[in-house]
Amino acid sequence: MIAAQCPLCGGSEFGDYRSRKKVRCTACGSFERGRFLGLVLQRAAPAATGSPVVHFAPEVGTSKVLRSLYGEAYQPADVSPDSYPWMDIPVRQIDLQYPSRYLAPESVLGLVHSHILEHIPGDLTNSLYEMNAAIEVGGFHIFVVPFFSDWYREDMDSGMSREERDRLFGQWDHVRSFGRRDFLDRIGPCFRNFERIHLNDIVTVDDLVAAAVPPSALTQLTAHSVFYFRKLRSL
Ligand SMILES: [Zn+2]
């Protein structure tokens, strides 16, 4: 059997993370979802147009791939830009509860994020709608979310205890949990003017195994599954 390799950095050692065995690349820190995302970007990301590609809550490995693809058009972003001391270019301050305050309509080529949407307070549909409005026609939106329940649920109550959030949403700082049963229905209205790219045309089960990603990420809705959309028209 050929040893698995991280497609983001070439690393071949994987360490444990919490209760999960051999999931984190010891060289770049990537998880399964970052390696899947990186494979898709390496093989099927749209060519640069000069417009920004905005990467929210940037991870080291994914950042490296995006910078090699988009150079100066790569823009890391976060609601707390100071959280990225390793980043050697400025991190933009963007609050995804109000994307249109930061991103003009059809001004970016792409938006990239992994395990972010479950943290954003407020109305999810509005956040996604405004994010998608910022993407130029032909541009892309690629992301990963965790699934913690069968059906969507959320609660913005700032008085809710950390323990209760952990129990309901899978982590103390999550405001929602995405449901395996209704996820695509839930986000669908925000993506009516987009085409969903089917990833089994881009990545095989063998590719995932070779990148230390569970094959179920391709065949089911899991916390490592990548969603990739291209914008067809303005609305
Ligand atoms: Zn790596």
Residues whose N, C-alpha, C, O or C-beta is under 5 A from the ligand:
A	BS01	ZN	C6 L8 C9 G10 G11 C25 A27 C28 G29 S30
